[in-house]
Amino acid sequence: MKTLKLKYVVFLIAAIIIVDQALKIWIKTSHPTGEVTRVLGMDWFRLHFIENPGMAWGWKFGNETGKVILTLFRLAAVIFGTWYLGRIVKQEYRRGFIICAALIYAGALGNLIDSMFYGMFFDKGLKYDSSINDYLQYSGIAEFSSNGYSSFLHGSVVDMLYFPMFKGHFPSWFPFVGGDEFEFFSAIFNIADASISIGVITLLIFQKRFFKKNTPSEAHTAIETSTEASDKVQVL
């Protein structure tokens, strides 16, 4: 059974976190929100800077109370994940399963860093307005500052990866959305989101292989002896 050493797991997680945070900090401190560029001039691969206060892929989770609950949940998940990763490495789980767990862990940690600290370290970001029960967008380019736009646990997550493959319309016979325009792929996400999704999808696809039980093969041992075989030997 192929397994993975802890140092390689730590290296994989660190690499994802560094790339994720480097891209987030670069785009937040050098561009206003909105489209940044079309990578290599391609229409279907763009950098489009947005911020969201909620879950992965831009989903929201209620108001500021919901956001704090979500951040604390992420923190609890990362704490548990730290223990769990150490456990499965020590118990020599299959390499593919460990890699998937590390991808999910790294993604959760990457977005947790945004939620916990970005509100304290940047001067601009999404800020909740109780009068409209929603978050206010901001203009201009954010900078590092000791006077943050929010407080601990109230930072917004930075997203930028956008892959609008194609646009079309739902068939008229589709319930509820018949005739409406759709875009594939409309979500804007980040490296951390992608890491979580790759880990989860790979687990679902290869779960039988990752969780297959190892059955020890039967050992057949040949015993050599110098005793001559004879039909006179009585077997009791």
VOLOPA-462055 format. One record per residue: residue number from 1; x, z, y of N, C-alpha, C in turn; residue in three letters. Coordinates in steps of 0.1 Angstrom, whole numbers. Atoms other than C-alpha are relative to their C-alpha. Layout:
<pts>
{NUM,{X,Z,Y},{X,Z,Y},{X,Z,Y},'ala'}
...
</pts>
This chain:
<pts>
{1,{8,0,-12},{0,0,0},{9,0,12},'met'}
{2,{-7,1,-12},{14,-11,34},{-5,10,10},'lys'}
{3,{4,-10,-10},{13,17,60},{9,-3,13},'thr'}
{4,{-7,2,-12},{27,21,95},{6,14,5},'leu'}
{5,{-6,-13,-5},{51,47,110},{-5,3,14},'lys'}
{6,{5,-5,-12},{41,68,139},{6,-6,13},'leu'}
{7,{-8,5,-12},{68,54,163},{-5,-14,3},'lys'}
{8,{6,13,-3},{53,19,159},{-14,1,6},'tyr'}
{9,{14,-2,-5},{18,32,166},{1,4,15},'val'}
{10,{-2,-4,-14},{31,49,198},{4,-12,8},'val'}
{11,{-5,12,-7},{49,17,208},{-11,-9,3},'phe'}
{12,{12,9,-2},{17,-4,204},{-9,5,11},'leu'}
{13,{9,-6,-10},{-4,20,224},{6,0,14},'ile'}
{14,{-7,0,-13},{22,23,252},{1,-14,6},'ala'}
{15,{0,14,-5},{25,-15,254},{-13,-4,6},'ala'}
{16,{13,3,-5},{-12,-19,258},{-3,7,13},'ile'}
{17,{3,-7,-12},{-15,8,284},{9,-5,12},'ile'}
{18,{-9,5,-10},{15,-5,304},{-5,-14,6},'ile'}
{19,{5,13,-4},{1,-41,305},{-13,2,7},'val'}
{20,{13,-2,-5},{-34,-29,312},{1,6,14},'asp'}
{21,{-1,-7,-13},{-24,-6,341},{7,-9,10},'gln'}
{22,{-7,8,-9},{1,-30,356},{-9,-11,6},'ala'}
{23,{9,11,-5},{-25,-58,358},{-11,6,10},'leu'}
{24,{10,-6,-9},{-51,-34,373},{6,4,13},'lys'}
{25,{-6,-4,-13},{-28,-20,399},{4,-12,8},'ile'}
{26,{-4,12,-8},{-14,-54,409},{-12,-6,6},'trp'}
{27,{11,7,-6},{-48,-69,414},{-8,8,10},'ile'}
{28,{7,-9,-10},{-63,-39,432},{8,1,13},'lys'}
{29,{-8,-2,-12},{-34,-36,456},{5,-13,7},'thr'}
{30,{-5,13,-5},{-29,-73,463},{-12,-10,3},'ser'}
{31,{11,9,-2},{-64,-88,464},{-13,8,3},'his'}
{32,{13,-6,-1},{-99,-80,477},{-9,-4,-12},'pro'}
{33,{9,3,11},{-128,-81,453},{-5,-14,1},'thr'}
{34,{4,14,0},{-139,-116,442},{10,-8,-8},'gly'}
{35,{-8,8,8},{-123,-145,426},{15,-1,5},'glu'}
{36,{-14,0,-4},{-85,-144,426},{7,-13,-3},'val'}
{37,{-6,13,3},{-73,-175,408},{-6,-5,-13},'thr'}
{38,{3,7,12},{-80,-200,381},{13,-2,-8},'arg'}
{39,{-12,0,7},{-53,-195,355},{4,-15,-4},'val'}
{40,{-5,14,3},{-33,-228,352},{-10,-11,4},'leu'}
{41,{9,10,-5},{-61,-245,371},{-12,-2,-9},'gly'}
{42,{11,2,10},{-86,-240,342},{-13,6,5},'met'}
{43,{13,-6,-4},{-123,-235,350},{-4,11,-9},'asp'}
{44,{5,-10,10},{-128,-214,319},{8,12,-1},'trp'}
{45,{-9,-12,1},{-100,-189,324},{3,4,15},'phe'}
{46,{-2,-4,-13},{-101,-170,357},{3,15,1},'arg'}
{47,{-2,-14,-4},{-90,-138,373},{-10,3,11},'leu'}
{48,{10,-2,-9},{-120,-124,391},{-1,16,2},'his'}
{49,{-2,-14,-2},{-115,-89,406},{-14,7,3},'phe'}
{50,{11,-9,-3},{-144,-64,404},{3,14,-5},'ile'}
{51,{-1,-14,5},{-148,-27,399},{-14,4,-5},'glu'}
{52,{13,-5,5},{-175,-9,379},{2,15,-3},'asn'}
{53,{0,-15,2},{-184,28,376},{-3,4,-14},'pro'}
{54,{5,-4,12},{-195,27,341},{8,-3,-12},'gly'}
{55,{-6,2,13},{-187,17,305},{7,-13,0},'met'}
{56,{-7,13,2},{-167,-12,291},{-10,-11,2},'ala'}
{57,{7,12,-3},{-178,-47,300},{-10,1,12},'trp'}
{58,{8,-1,-12},{-193,-35,333},{-14,7,-2},'gly'}
{59,{13,-7,2},{-222,-15,318},{0,13,8},'trp'}
{60,{1,-12,-7},{-235,14,338},{-6,11,-8},'lys'}
{61,{5,-12,8},{-244,49,327},{-6,10,10},'phe'}
{62,{6,-9,-9},{-267,64,353},{7,1,13},'gly'}
{63,{-6,-2,-12},{-256,79,385},{13,8,-1},'asn'}
{64,{-13,-7,0},{-226,101,394},{1,10,-11},'glu'}
{65,{0,-9,11},{-236,127,369},{2,-7,-13},'thr'}
{66,{-2,8,12},{-238,101,342},{14,-5,-1},'gly'}
{67,{-14,5,0},{-204,88,352},{10,11,-4},'lys'}
{68,{-9,-12,4},{-188,123,349},{-2,3,-15},'val'}
{69,{2,-2,14},{-204,127,315},{7,-10,-8},'ile'}
{70,{-6,10,7},{-191,94,304},{16,2,0},'leu'}
{71,{-14,-2,-1},{-156,102,317},{5,12,-9},'thr'}
{72,{-3,-12,8},{-156,136,299},{-1,-4,-15},'leu'}
{73,{1,5,14},{-168,118,267},{12,-8,-4},'phe'}
{74,{-12,8,3},{-139,94,270},{12,9,-2},'arg'}
{75,{-11,-10,1},{-115,124,275},{-1,6,-14},'leu'}
{76,{1,-6,13},{-129,141,244},{3,-10,-12},'ala'}
{77,{-4,10,10},{-126,108,224},{15,-2,-1},'ala'}
{78,{-14,2,0},{-90,104,234},{7,12,-6},'val'}
{79,{-6,-12,6},{-82,140,225},{-2,0,-15},'ile'}
{80,{2,2,14},{-98,135,191},{8,-11,-6},'phe'}
{81,{-7,11,5},{-82,102,187},{15,3,-2},'gly'}
{82,{-14,-4,1},{-48,117,193},{3,7,-14},'thr'}
{83,{-1,-8,13},{-53,141,164},{-3,-10,-12},'trp'}
{84,{3,9,11},{-69,114,142},{10,-10,-3},'tyr'}
{85,{-11,9,3},{-42,89,146},{12,6,-7},'leu'}
{86,{-11,-7,6},{-16,114,137},{-3,3,-15},'gly'}
{87,{4,-3,14},{-36,123,106},{0,-12,-9},'arg'}
{88,{0,11,9},{-41,88,93},{13,-6,-2},'ile'}
{89,{-14,5,2},{-5,79,98},{7,9,-10},'val'}
{90,{-6,-10,9},{6,111,80},{-5,-2,-14},'lys'}
{91,{6,3,13},{-18,103,51},{2,-14,-5},'gln'}
{92,{-4,13,4},{-5,68,50},{-12,-9,-3},'glu'}
{93,{11,9,1},{-37,49,55},{6,-15,1},'tyr'}
{94,{-4,14,-1},{-36,11,54},{4,-4,14},'arg'}
{95,{-6,4,-13},{-16,-6,81},{-11,-7,9},'arg'}
{96,{10,7,-8},{-45,-28,93},{-10,10,6},'gly'}
{97,{9,-10,-5},{-68,3,97},{7,8,11},'phe'}
{98,{-7,-8,-10},{-41,22,117},{1,-8,13},'ile'}
{99,{-1,9,-12},{-36,-8,140},{-13,-1,8},'ile'}
{100,{13,1,-7},{-73,-11,147},{-3,13,7},'cys'}
{101,{3,-13,-6},{-76,26,154},{9,2,12},'ala'}
{102,{-9,-1,-11},{-46,24,177},{-5,-9,12},'ala'}
{103,{6,9,-10},{-62,-6,196},{-12,7,7},'leu'}
{104,{11,-7,-6},{-94,14,201},{4,12,9},'ile'}
{105,{-5,-12,-7},{-75,45,212},{6,-5,13},'tyr'}
{106,{-7,5,-12},{-53,25,237},{-11,-5,10},'ala'}
{107,{10,4,-9},{-84,9,252},{-8,11,7},'gly'}
{108,{7,-12,-5},{-102,42,256},{9,7,10},'ala'}
{109,{-10,-7,-9},{-71,57,272},{2,-8,13},'leu'}
{110,{-2,8,-11},{-66,28,295},{-11,1,11},'gly'}
{111,{11,-1,-9},{-101,30,310},{-2,15,5},'asn'}
{112,{0,-14,-4},{-99,68,311},{9,3,12},'leu'}
{113,{-9,-1,-11},{-69,66,334},{-7,-4,13},'ile'}
{114,{7,5,-12},{-90,46,359},{-10,11,4},'asp'}
{115,{11,-9,-3},{-119,70,357},{5,13,5},'ser'}
{116,{-4,-13,-3},{-99,101,360},{8,0,14},'met'}
{117,{-9,-1,-11},{-73,92,387},{-1,-10,11},'phe'}
{118,{0,10,-10},{-80,60,406},{-7,5,13},'tyr'}
{119,{7,-5,-12},{-105,78,429},{9,9,9},'gly'}
{120,{-9,-9,-7},{-77,102,439},{12,-7,6},'met'}
{121,{-13,6,-4},{-48,77,443},{-1,-13,8},'phe'}
{122,{2,12,-8},{-64,47,461},{-9,3,11},'phe'}
{123,{9,-3,-11},{-80,46,495},{-13,-7,0},'asp'}
{124,{13,8,0},{-107,21,486},{-4,-1,-15},'lys'}
{125,{6,2,13},{-130,18,456},{-15,1,1},'gly'}
{126,{14,-2,0},{-166,19,446},{-4,15,2},'leu'}
{127,{4,-13,-4},{-183,49,461},{-15,2,-1},'lys'}
{128,{15,-2,2},{-217,63,452},{-7,5,13},'tyr'}
{129,{8,-4,-11},{-243,66,479},{-14,5,-5},'asp'}
{130,{12,-7,5},{-271,90,470},{-13,-5,7},'ser'}
{131,{11,5,-7},{-294,75,497},{-6,-13,-6},'ser'}
{132,{5,12,6},{-297,42,478},{1,1,-15},'ile'}
{133,{-1,-3,14},{-289,57,444},{8,-11,-7},'asn'}
{134,{-8,10,6},{-262,31,438},{14,1,6},'asp'}
{135,{-14,0,-5},{-225,23,444},{1,-11,11},'tyr'}
{136,{-3,10,-11},{-213,6,476},{13,-7,-3},'leu'}
{137,{-12,9,0},{-189,-23,475},{9,3,12},'gln'}
{138,{-9,-2,-11},{-159,-22,498},{7,-14,4},'tyr'}
{139,{-7,12,-4},{-140,-49,518},{15,4,2},'ser'}
{140,{-14,-2,-2},{-103,-54,522},{7,3,-13},'gly'}
{141,{-9,-3,12},{-74,-45,499},{4,14,0},'ile'}
{142,{-3,-14,2},{-68,-11,485},{14,3,0},'ala'}
{143,{-14,-5,-1},{-36,9,490},{1,13,-7},'glu'}
{144,{-2,-14,5},{-21,39,474},{-1,10,12},'phe'}
{145,{3,-9,-11},{-31,69,494},{-2,14,-5},'ser'}
{146,{3,-14,3},{-31,107,493},{-14,4,3},'ser'}
{147,{14,-3,-3},{-66,106,507},{-8,-11,-8},'asn'}
{148,{7,10,9},{-85,89,478},{-14,-2,5},'gly'}
{149,{14,4,-4},{-119,72,481},{-10,9,-8},'tyr'}
{150,{9,-9,7},{-133,98,456},{8,11,-5},'ser'}
{151,{-6,-12,5},{-123,127,435},{3,-1,-15},'ser'}
{152,{-4,0,14},{-110,136,400},{-13,-2,-8},'phe'}
{153,{11,4,9},{-132,121,373},{-10,-10,6},'leu'}
{154,{10,9,-7},{-150,98,398},{6,-14,3},'his'}
{155,{-5,13,-2},{-128,68,398},{-7,-12,-6},'gly'}
{156,{7,11,6},{-141,33,391},{10,-8,-8},'ser'}
{157,{-9,8,9},{-127,10,364},{2,-14,6},'val'}
{158,{-4,13,-5},{-109,-22,374},{-1,-11,-11},'val'}
{159,{1,11,9},{-119,-55,357},{4,-13,7},'asp'}
{160,{-5,13,-6},{-105,-90,362},{-1,-12,-9},'met'}
{161,{0,11,9},{-106,-112,331},{-14,-6,-2},'leu'}
{162,{13,7,0},{-133,-138,332},{1,-14,-7},'tyr'}
{163,{-1,12,8},{-139,-166,307},{-14,-8,0},'phe'}
{164,{12,8,0},{-169,-188,318},{1,-13,-7},'pro'}
{165,{-2,11,9},{-168,-212,289},{-9,-12,4},'met'}
{166,{9,11,-4},{-199,-232,298},{-13,7,4},'phe'}
{167,{13,-5,-5},{-233,-229,314},{-11,-9,-6},'lys'}
{168,{11,8,5},{-267,-241,302},{-13,7,2},'gly'}
{169,{14,-6,-2},{-304,-232,299},{-5,3,-14},'his'}
{170,{7,-4,12},{-323,-214,272},{-11,-10,-3},'phe'}
{171,{12,9,3},{-348,-236,253},{-13,6,5},'pro'}
{172,{13,-4,-6},{-383,-234,268},{-8,9,-10},'ser'}
{173,{8,-8,10},{-396,-219,235},{6,14,-2},'trp'}
{174,{-6,-14,2},{-372,-188,237},{-10,10,7},'phe'}
{175,{8,-10,-6},{-393,-157,243},{7,7,12},'pro'}
{176,{-4,-7,-12},{-389,-140,277},{10,-8,9},'phe'}
{177,{-11,7,-8},{-359,-161,289},{-1,-15,-1},'val'}
{178,{1,14,2},{-371,-196,280},{1,-7,13},'gly'}
{179,{-2,8,-12},{-358,-221,306},{10,6,10},'gly'}
{180,{-10,-7,-9},{-335,-195,323},{14,-5,-2},'asp'}
{181,{-14,4,1},{-299,-204,330},{8,11,-7},'glu'}
{182,{-9,-10,6},{-272,-187,310},{14,-5,1},'phe'}
{183,{-15,4,-1},{-234,-186,311},{7,7,-12},'glu'}
{184,{-8,-6,10},{-211,-181,282},{15,-3,3},'phe'}
{185,{1,-14,2},{-190,-160,286},{0,7,14},'phe'}
{186,{2,-4,-14},{-203,-142,317},{7,14,3},'ser'}
{187,{-6,-13,-2},{-187,-107,312},{13,-1,7},'ala'}
{188,{-14,-1,-5},{-157,-97,333},{5,14,-5},'ile'}
{189,{-5,-12,7},{-135,-72,316},{15,2,2},'phe'}
{190,{-15,-2,-2},{-99,-59,313},{7,1,-13},'asn'}
{191,{-8,-1,12},{-71,-55,288},{-5,11,-9},'ile'}
{192,{4,-11,8},{-84,-21,277},{-13,-3,-7},'ala'}
{193,{12,4,6},{-119,-35,270},{2,-9,-12},'asp'}
{194,{-3,9,11},{-104,-63,250},{6,7,-12},'ala'}
{195,{-6,-7,11},{-83,-39,230},{-10,7,-9},'ser'}
{196,{11,-7,8},{-114,-18,220},{-8,-10,-8},'ile'}
{197,{9,10,7},{-134,-49,211},{8,-6,-12},'ser'}
{198,{-8,5,11},{-106,-64,190},{1,10,-12},'ile'}
{199,{-1,-11,10},{-101,-31,172},{-13,1,-8},'gly'}
{200,{13,-2,6},{-139,-27,165},{-4,-12,-9},'val'}
{201,{4,12,8},{-145,-63,154},{8,-2,-12},'ile'}
{202,{-9,1,12},{-115,-64,131},{-4,10,-10},'thr'}
{203,{4,-11,10},{-126,-31,115},{-13,-5,-7},'leu'}
{204,{13,5,6},{-161,-46,109},{3,-11,-10},'leu'}
{205,{-3,11,9},{-147,-78,94},{7,3,-12},'ile'}
{206,{-9,-3,11},{-121,-63,72},{-2,14,-6},'phe'}
{207,{2,-14,4},{-137,-29,64},{2,2,-15},'gln'}
{208,{-1,-1,15},{-138,-36,26},{15,1,-4},'lys'}
{209,{-14,0,3},{-101,-43,26},{7,13,5},'arg'}
{210,{-7,-12,-6},{-91,-14,49},{-4,13,-8},'phe'}
{211,{5,-13,6},{-112,12,30},{0,-2,-15},'phe'}
{212,{-1,1,14},{-105,-1,-5},{8,11,-7},'lys'}
{213,{-7,-10,7},{-96,26,-29},{11,-5,-9},'lys'}
{214,{-11,4,9},{-63,24,-47},{-2,6,-14},'asn'}
{215,{1,-5,14},{-67,27,-85},{13,-1,-6},'thr'}
{216,{-13,1,6},{-35,36,-102},{-1,-8,-13},'pro'}
{217,{-1,8,12},{-25,11,-129},{4,9,-12},'ser'}
{218,{-4,-8,12},{-22,24,-164},{14,-4,-4},'glu'}
{219,{-14,2,4},{13,29,-175},{1,-1,-15},'ala'}
{220,{-2,1,14},{22,17,-209},{15,2,-3},'his'}
{221,{-14,-4,2},{55,33,-221},{3,-3,-15},'thr'}
{222,{-5,2,13},{74,20,-251},{10,10,-4},'ala'}
{223,{-9,-11,5},{91,47,-272},{9,-6,-10},'ile'}
{224,{-9,4,10},{122,37,-290},{4,11,-9},'glu'}
{225,{-3,-10,10},{131,55,-322},{9,-7,-10},'thr'}
{226,{-9,5,10},{158,51,-348},{-6,2,-14},'ser'}
{227,{6,-3,13},{134,62,-376},{-5,-13,-6},'thr'}
{228,{4,12,7},{129,35,-402},{-15,1,-4},'glu'}
{229,{14,1,4},{94,24,-408},{-1,0,-15},'ala'}
{230,{1,-1,14},{83,32,-443},{-14,2,-4},'ser'}
{231,{13,-2,4},{51,30,-462},{-2,13,-8},'asp'}
{232,{1,-13,6},{60,63,-477},{-3,11,10},'lys'}
{233,{3,-10,-9},{55,81,-445},{-15,3,1},'val'}
{234,{14,-4,-1},{23,101,-445},{-4,3,14},'gln'}
{235,{6,-3,-13},{2,102,-414},{-11,10,-1},'val'}
{236,{10,-11,2},{-17,134,-411},{-10,-1,11},'leu'}
</pts>
